[in-house]
Amino acid sequence: MHSKIQLSKEDIRKTKPARNEYLNKPKTPLILVLDNVTNSYNVGSLIRLADAFAIEKIIICGELTISDKKFKKASRNEAKWVCIEYSDSTTASVQTLVEKGYAVYSVELCHQSVDYSDVTYPSRCALVLGNERKGVSEAVLQLSHQQIHIPMFGMGNSLNVSTAGAIVLAECANQIRKQPSA
């Protein structure tokens, strides 16, 4: 008789804190800022990622035209475990983060951007992801400490914002988690 190789939900649950403990558990000092990301699936997926990496919070900036049904499907209800802040102004939110000592990295291919994997992320930082069509706004790029990009080796020039967010968020969160102060 073969035992099942995959973990059951009960097996996975054993390694998790109790739900009431989780909300008070310290989070990774990383903030994800969404600069006018408008697609419900993208926002929901990014919230799910924020939960997966137990980051401090996600700030959703700009006008929201989010379908509640699509949002819930994409986030799979992880929104209840993530600190979510809403803001009318990405620039004001980013300026506040800079004033609070966060290093801000905008994910955008520009003249000054560097490969995201070549960056040593500090213990307190914010990642900015831009609008699906327009990217990160110029004003926010000006406030950022560094612009970072994901190298593209195929014929395409860009990735979906939630895919790009997953790649960069994983690198940044894992670096921060390995630091002695995190």
C-alpha positions in Angstrom: 0.0 0.0 0.0 1.3 3.4 -1.0 0.9 6.5 1.2 -0.1 9.7 -0.5 2.9 11.9 -1.2 1.0 15.2 -1.2 0.3 16.9 2.1 -3.4 17.1 3.2 -5.0 20.3 4.4 -4.7 18.9 7.9 -1.0 18.3 7.5 -0.4 21.8 6.2 -2.5 23.3 9.0 -0.3 21.7 11.6 2.6 24.0 10.7 0.5 27.1 10.7 -0.3 29.3 13.7 -3.8 29.4 15.0 -5.9 31.9 13.1 -6.4 34.1 16.1 -2.6 34.1 16.7 -1.7 34.9 13.1 -3.2 38.4 13.2 -0.9 39.5 16.0 2.2 37.7 14.7 5.0 40.0 13.5 4.9 40.4 9.7 7.8 40.8 7.2 8.6 44.5 7.1 7.7 44.8 3.4 4.9 46.9 1.9 3.5 46.3 -1.5 2.1 49.5 -3.2 -0.2 49.1 -6.2 0.0 52.2 -8.4 -3.4 52.3 -10.1 -3.6 48.5 -10.7 -7.2 48.1 -11.9 -7.8 44.5 -12.8 -9.7 42.6 -10.1 -7.8 39.4 -10.7 -4.4 41.1 -10.5 -5.4 42.9 -7.2 -6.8 39.7 -5.8 -3.7 37.7 -6.8 -1.4 40.3 -5.2 -3.3 40.2 -2.0 -2.9 36.4 -2.0 0.8 36.9 -2.5 0.9 39.4 0.4 -0.6 36.7 2.6 1.7 34.0 1.3 4.7 36.0 2.3 3.1 37.4 5.5 4.1 41.0 4.5 3.3 44.0 6.6 0.6 45.4 4.3 -0.6 46.2 0.8 -1.6 49.7 -0.2 -4.0 49.9 -3.1 -3.8 53.3 -4.7 -6.0 55.1 -7.3 -9.6 54.7 -8.4 -10.9 51.2 -7.9 -13.3 49.6 -10.4 -12.9 46.2 -8.9 -15.5 43.5 -9.5 -16.2 42.0 -6.1 -16.8 38.5 -7.5 -13.6 38.5 -9.5 -11.7 39.9 -6.6 -12.9 37.3 -4.1 -12.2 34.5 -6.6 -8.6 35.7 -7.1 -7.8 36.5 -3.5 -9.5 33.3 -2.2 -10.5 35.2 0.9 -6.9 35.9 2.0 -7.9 39.5 2.2 -9.1 38.9 5.8 -5.5 38.0 6.8 -3.7 40.9 5.0 -3.5 44.5 6.2 -5.0 46.4 3.3 -4.9 50.2 3.0 -6.6 52.2 0.3 -5.2 55.5 -0.9 -6.3 58.1 -3.5 -2.7 59.1 -4.2 0.2 56.8 -4.9 2.7 59.7 -4.6 1.4 60.7 -1.2 1.5 57.1 0.0 5.1 56.6 -1.3 6.2 60.0 0.1 4.9 58.9 3.6 6.8 55.6 3.3 10.0 57.4 2.4 9.5 59.7 5.4 9.1 56.6 7.6 12.4 55.2 6.4 11.3 52.7 3.9 13.5 52.1 0.8 11.2 52.2 -2.2 11.7 50.1 -5.3 9.5 50.5 -8.3 9.2 47.6 -10.7 9.6 49.3 -14.1 11.9 49.0 -17.0 13.6 52.4 -17.4 17.0 53.8 -18.3 18.2 53.7 -14.7 16.5 50.3 -13.7 18.6 47.4 -12.5 18.0 43.6 -12.5 15.8 42.9 -9.4 18.0 39.9 -8.5 21.1 42.1 -8.3 19.6 44.2 -5.5 20.3 43.7 -1.8 17.0 44.7 -0.2 17.1 46.4 3.2 15.1 45.2 6.2 12.3 47.8 5.6 11.3 48.3 2.0 8.3 48.9 -0.3 7.8 47.5 -3.7 5.7 49.5 -6.2 3.8 47.8 -9.0 2.2 49.8 -11.7 -0.9 50.0 -13.8 -1.4 47.1 -16.3 -0.9 49.4 -19.4 0.9 52.5 -18.1 3.2 51.0 -15.6 4.5 53.0 -12.5 3.7 56.7 -12.8 6.6 59.1 -13.5 6.0 61.0 -10.2 6.3 57.7 -8.2 9.4 56.7 -10.2 11.0 60.1 -9.1 10.3 59.3 -5.4 11.7 55.8 -5.7 15.1 54.9 -4.3 15.7 52.5 -7.3 13.8 51.3 -10.3 14.1 47.5 -10.8 13.2 45.2 -13.7 12.9 41.6 -14.5 15.1 40.6 -17.4 13.2 39.2 -20.3 15.0 36.6 -22.4 12.1 35.8 -24.8 10.4 37.9 -27.4 8.0 39.6 -25.0 8.7 42.9 -23.3 6.8 42.5 -20.1 4.9 40.3 -17.7 1.5 40.5 -16.2 1.7 42.7 -13.1 0.7 39.9 -10.7 3.3 37.6 -12.2 6.0 40.3 -12.0 4.9 41.0 -8.4 5.2 37.3 -7.5 8.8 37.1 -8.8 10.0 40.3 -7.2 8.1 39.9 -3.9 9.5 36.4 -3.4 13.1 37.6 -3.8 12.6 40.7 -1.6 10.7 38.9 1.1 13.1 36.0 1.3 16.1 38.3 1.5 14.5 40.3 4.3 13.4 37.1 6.2 17.0 35.9 6.2 18.4 39.1 7.7 19.2 39.0 11.4 16.9 41.8 12.3 13.8 40.4 10.5 
